[in-house]
Amino acid sequence: MENVRKVLEAMQKSGKALKAGEIAEISGLDKKEVDKAMKVLKDEDKIVSPKRCFWEPK
């Protein structure tokens, strides 16, 4: 759950829609860990995709 929090914080700080690779760079996490965290956030309906491959907090 720590990684989920880090991913969400990175998205909120950026203020724009990001790709998973960009989130990984900002959060300092491995891209695979970011993908797992993003799946949890998607399932919890906390992030949305304004355009393909880009994500932002809801």
C-alpha positions in Angstrom: 0.0 0.0 0.0 3.0 2.3 0.5 3.7 2.2 -3.3 0.0 3.1 -4.0 0.3 6.2 -1.8 3.6 7.2 -3.5 2.1 6.8 -7.0 -1.0 8.9 -6.0 1.2 11.6 -4.4 3.4 11.8 -7.5 0.4 12.2 -9.7 -1.1 14.9 -7.4 2.2 16.9 -7.2 2.7 16.9 -11.0 -0.7 18.6 -11.7 -0.9 17.0 -15.1 -1.7 13.6 -16.7 1.4 11.3 -16.7 2.5 8.1 -18.3 3.5 5.2 -16.0 7.2 5.7 -16.9 7.0 9.3 -15.8 5.4 8.3 -12.5 8.1 5.8 -11.9 10.8 8.5 -12.4 9.0 11.0 -10.1 8.2 8.4 -7.3 11.5 6.6 -7.5 9.7 3.3 -7.9 10.3 0.5 -10.5 7.8 0.7 -13.4 6.5 -2.7 -12.6 5.6 -1.5 -9.0 4.0 1.6 -10.5 1.9 -0.6 -12.8 0.7 -2.7 -9.9 -0.1 0.4 -7.8 -2.0 2.0 -10.7 -4.1 -1.2 -11.1 -5.1 -0.8 -7.4 -5.9 2.9 -7.9 -8.0 2.1 -11.1 -9.9 -0.6 -9.2 -10.6 1.8 -6.4 -11.7 4.5 -9.0 -9.1 7.0 -7.7 -7.4 7.7 -11.1 -8.7 8.4 -14.6 -7.2 8.4 -18.1 -8.0 11.6 -20.0 -6.2 10.2 -23.0 -4.6 6.9 -23.9 -1.6 5.9 -21.7 -1.9 9.0 -19.5 -3.3 9.0 -16.0 -4.3 11.6 -13.4 -6.0 11.6 -10.0 -9.8 11.8 -10.1 
